């Protein structure tokens, strides 16, 4: 099962604030120093908000189907 990380913001965040936040975070994650550390740790390069939304949409569809099939129960 792959592992992923994402930053989420409150619903209703103004679009300009979201864009600025995304731009600044991606600039840091793509900086040579941080990118090198991520690569050493085996973390794939950062994606933008649209890619994260696609991943989340997929995960929210996938797990409700898989959990009962796999017999996973809370402990």
C-alpha positions in Angstrom: 0.0 0.0 0.0 1.6 3.3 -1.0 2.0 6.1 1.5 1.3 9.7 0.6 1.3 13.1 2.2 -0.9 16.1 1.6 -1.7 19.5 3.0 -5.4 20.3 3.3 -7.0 23.7 4.0 -10.5 24.6 5.3 -13.4 24.5 2.8 -14.2 28.0 1.5 -10.6 29.2 1.6 -10.4 32.0 -0.9 -9.0 30.9 -4.2 -6.2 33.5 -4.2 -5.1 32.4 -0.7 -5.1 28.7 -1.8 -3.1 29.5 -4.9 -0.5 31.5 -3.0 -0.2 28.8 -0.3 0.2 26.1 -3.0 2.8 28.1 -4.9 4.8 28.8 -1.8 4.7 25.2 -0.5 5.6 23.8 -3.9 8.5 26.3 -4.2 10.0 25.0 -0.9 9.4 21.3 -1.7 11.0 21.8 -5.1 14.0 23.7 -3.9 17.2 21.8 -4.5 17.9 21.2 -0.8 14.5 20.0 0.2 14.1 18.0 -3.0 17.4 16.2 -2.3 16.3 15.3 1.2 12.9 14.0 -0.1 14.7 11.9 -2.7 17.0 10.4 -0.1 13.9 9.5 2.0 12.3 7.9 -1.0 9.5 10.5 -1.2 8.3 11.2 -4.8 8.3 14.7 -6.0 5.5 17.1 -4.9 2.3 17.4 -6.9 -0.2 20.2 -7.0 -3.7 20.5 -5.7 -5.4 19.0 -8.7 -3.3 15.8 -8.4 -4.0 15.6 -4.7 -7.8 16.0 -5.3 -7.6 13.2 -7.9 -5.8 10.9 -5.5 -8.2 11.7 -2.6 -11.3 11.1 -4.9 -9.8 7.7 -5.9 -9.0 6.7 -2.3 -12.5 7.7 -1.0 -14.0 5.5 -3.6 -11.5 2.6 -3.1 -11.5 2.0 0.6 -15.2 1.8 1.4 -15.3 -1.1 -1.1 -12.1 -2.8 0.0 -12.6 -2.7 3.8 -15.6 -5.0 3.9 -14.1 -7.3 1.2 -10.9 -7.7 3.3 -12.9 -8.2 6.5 -11.2 -5.3 8.2 -12.8 -4.4 11.5 -12.0 -1.7 14.1 -10.3 -3.0 17.2 
